[in-house]
Amino acid sequence: MSSLCKPGPVALFQAHVPFSFLRDLMPRTLDGQITMEKTPSYFVTREAPARISAMSKDTKLIVVVRDPVTRAISDYTQTLSKRPDIPTFESLTFKNRSTGLIDTSWSAIQIGIYAKHLEHWLRHFPLSQMLFVSGERLISDPAGELGRVQDFLGLKRIITDKHFYFNKTKGFPCLKKAEGSSKPHCLGKTKGRTHPDIDPEVVRRLREFYRPFNRKFYQMTGHDFGWDG
Ligand SMILES: Nc1ncnc2c1ncn2[C@@H]1O[C@H](COP(=O)(O)OS(=O)(=O)O)[C@@H](OP(=O)(O)O)[C@H]1O
């Protein structure tokens, strides 16, 4: 059994409030239950590793990662859907387009430098307490990736292949039956947005930029995510 704690508008470990207050926001956990909290931005938040470790050194951490170039374009697509007047992806990517200097202060680019973020976590947690889930495999083999998650959490492998079907129109796997319902459940409208076409030369330059950071990340995690061909 597991309970999922939803922190609402405050991402717990980013908030500058006392731990006693944070703990009270989490649901009580009984024996046999696992309490989970999901906030994607923790991975790139400087204070998060120390704050989470101060609350519990035994916390298990799960990070979903995908090709940082596609991640940047997806991030941009999400912002564009809310603010259609932003500059083009190509112009935001560079500090200086003619020299090819990448703007690493742009969050869409910065977040994908996974090796740098991981360094901060490894000062507070052993690698054995971290699981890196492949965003690509979550689509191509959801049961396989969720098998790894269940093993990591010490759960029986209850979710398997038979729980999923692939929805070609959506381009994503869907659950054959949602929890507590007999109906299928697919990801919402905001997942699988069409990404804009990006100048292939800009994509090439970004691939070149991320390659050394990806290699370092594969080395640190002991897992080749296959983003560099
Ligand atoms: N379960 C699962 N499997 C594989 N990929 C998934 C999943 N859930 C979300 N996504 C993709 O992650 C991208 C960002 O998703 P979100 O909208 O959830 O991001 S956020 O949490 O709101 O920041 C977005 O990517 P793109 O659609 O490529 O832009 C989502 O489609």
The ligand as an SDF file (V2000), in Angstrom:
LIG
                    3D

 31 33  0  0  0  0  0  0  0  0999 V2000
    4.2860    8.8870  -17.8860 N   0  0  0  0  0  0  0  0  0  0  0  0
    5.0340    9.5540  -18.7580 C   0  0  0  0  0  0  0  0  0  0  0  0
    5.8400    8.8790  -19.5950 N   0  0  0  0  0  0  0  0  0  0  0  0
    6.6130    9.5480  -20.4780 C   0  0  0  0  0  0  0  0  0  0  0  0
    6.6410   10.8910  -20.6030 N   0  0  0  0  0  0  0  0  0  0  0  0
    5.8300   11.5880  -19.7920 C   0  0  0  0  0  0  0  0  0  0  0  0
    5.0000   10.9750  -18.8280 C   0  0  0  0  0  0  0  0  0  0  0  0
    4.3310   11.9580  -18.1780 N   0  0  0  0  0  0  0  0  0  0  0  0
    4.7250   13.1280  -18.7020 C   0  0  0  0  0  0  0  0  0  0  0  0
    5.6300   12.9030  -19.6700 N   0  0  0  0  0  0  0  0  0  0  0  0
    6.2730   13.9180  -20.5070 C   0  0  0  0  0  0  0  0  0  0  0  0
    7.1000   14.7930  -19.7300 O   0  0  0  0  0  0  0  0  0  0  0  0
    7.0550   16.1060  -20.2760 C   0  0  0  0  0  0  0  0  0  0  0  0
    6.6630   17.1000  -19.2160 C   0  0  0  0  0  0  0  0  0  0  0  0
    5.4930   16.6200  -18.6280 O   0  0  0  0  0  0  0  0  0  0  0  0
    4.6940   17.3800  -17.5810 P   0  0  0  0  0  0  0  0  0  0  0  0
    3.7080   18.2410  -18.2810 O   0  0  0  0  0  0  0  0  0  0  0  0
    4.1440   16.3690  -16.6310 O   0  0  0  0  0  0  0  0  0  0  0  0
    5.7480   18.2900  -16.8650 O   0  0  0  0  0  0  0  0  0  0  0  0
    5.5350   19.0490  -15.5800 S   0  0  0  0  0  0  0  0  0  0  0  0
    5.5000   18.1100  -14.4890 O   0  0  0  0  0  0  0  0  0  0  0  0
    4.2420   19.7450  -15.7090 O   0  0  0  0  0  0  0  0  0  0  0  0
    6.6500   19.9640  -15.5380 O   0  0  0  0  0  0  0  0  0  0  0  0
    6.0750   16.0580  -21.4430 C   0  0  0  0  0  0  0  0  0  0  0  0
    6.8500   15.8220  -22.6090 O   0  0  0  0  0  0  0  0  0  0  0  0
    6.3930   16.2620  -24.0870 P   0  0  0  0  0  0  0  0  0  0  0  0
    4.9740   15.8290  -24.2380 O   0  0  0  0  0  0  0  0  0  0  0  0
    7.3450   15.5240  -24.9930 O   0  0  0  0  0  0  0  0  0  0  0  0
    6.5970   17.7380  -24.1820 O   0  0  0  0  0  0  0  0  0  0  0  0
    5.2440   14.8530  -21.0900 C   0  0  0  0  0  0  0  0  0  0  0  0
    4.6440   14.2660  -22.2090 O   0  0  0  0  0  0  0  0  0  0  0  0
  1  2  1  0
  2  3  1  0
  2  7  2  0
  3  4  2  0
  4  5  1  0
  5  6  2  0
  6  7  1  0
  6 10  1  0
  7  8  1  0
  8  9  2  0
  9 10  1  0
 10 11  1  0
 11 12  1  0
 11 30  1  0
 12 13  1  0
 13 14  1  0
 13 24  1  0
 14 15  1  0
 15 16  1  0
 16 17  2  0
 16 18  1  0
 16 19  1  0
 19 20  1  0
 20 21  2  0
 20 22  2  0
 20 23  1  0
 24 25  1  0
 24 30  1  0
 25 26  1  0
 26 27  2  0
 26 28  1  0
 26 29  1  0
 30 31  1  0
M  END
$$$$
